[in-house]
Amino acid sequence: MLKYLTCLSDSRIPLTNNQAERSLRHLVLKRKNLSVR
């Protein structure tokens, strides 16, 4: 449980994962485009 609260005690860790999601977005879009065929 303490691992989930690390972002509250360490200000270097963002409260959201927006940056991580944005960095993976292009891979997800590419995967979706390839599976449409």
C-alpha distances in whole Angstrom, upper triangle without the diagonal:
4,5,6,7,9,12,13,13,15,18,19,16,18,16,17,18,22,23,22,23,26,27,26,28,32,30,30,33,35,33,34,38,38,37,40,43
4,5,5,6,10,10,10,12,15,16,14,16,15,17,18,22,22,21,23,26,26,26,29,32,31,30,34,36,34,36,39,40,39,41,44
4,5,5,8,10,10,11,14,14,12,14,13,15,15,19,19,18,20,23,23,23,25,28,27,27,30,32,31,32,36,36,36,38,41
4,6,7,9,10,11,14,14,11,12,10,12,13,17,18,16,18,21,22,22,24,27,26,26,29,31,30,31,34,35,34,37,40
4,5,5,7,9,11,13,10,11,10,12,14,18,19,18,20,23,23,24,26,29,29,28,31,33,33,34,37,38,37,40,43
4,5,5,6,9,10,8,10,10,12,14,17,17,17,19,22,22,23,25,28,28,28,31,33,32,33,36,37,37,40,43
4,6,5,6,8,5,6,6,9,11,14,15,15,17,19,20,21,23,26,26,26,29,31,31,32,35,36,36,38,41
4,6,7,10,8,9,8,11,14,17,18,18,20,22,23,24,26,29,30,29,32,34,34,35,38,39,39,41,44
4,6,9,9,11,11,14,17,19,20,20,23,24,25,26,29,32,32,32,34,36,36,37,40,42,42,44,47
4,5,6,9,10,13,15,18,17,18,21,22,22,24,26,29,29,30,32,34,34,36,38,40,40,42,45
4,5,7,9,12,14,16,16,17,20,21,21,23,25,28,29,29,31,33,34,35,37,39,40,41,45
4,6,9,12,13,15,13,14,18,18,18,21,23,25,26,27,29,31,32,33,35,37,37,39,42
4,7,9,10,12,11,12,15,16,16,18,20,23,24,24,27,28,29,30,33,34,35,37,40
4,5,7,9,9,10,13,14,15,17,18,21,22,22,25,27,27,28,31,32,33,35,38
4,7,9,11,12,13,15,16,18,19,22,23,23,25,27,28,28,31,33,33,34,38
4,6,8,9,10,12,13,15,16,19,20,19,21,24,24,24,27,29,29,31,34
4,6,5,6,9,10,11,12,16,16,16,18,21,21,21,24,26,26,28,31
4,5,5,6,9,10,10,14,15,15,16,19,20,20,22,24,25,26,29
4,5,5,6,9,10,13,14,15,16,18,19,20,22,24,25,27,30
4,5,5,6,9,12,12,12,15,17,17,18,21,22,23,25,28
4,5,5,6,10,10,10,12,14,15,16,18,20,20,22,25
4,5,5,8,10,10,11,14,15,16,17,19,21,22,25
4,6,7,8,10,12,13,14,16,17,19,20,22,25
4,6,5,7,9,10,11,13,15,16,17,19,22
4,5,5,6,9,10,11,12,14,16,17,20
4,5,5,6,9,10,11,12,14,16,18
4,5,5,6,9,10,11,12,15,17
4,5,5,6,9,10,11,13,15
4,5,5,6,9,10,11,14
4,5,5,6,9,10,12
4,5,5,6,9,11
4,5,5,6,10
4,6,5,8
4,6,6
4,6
4
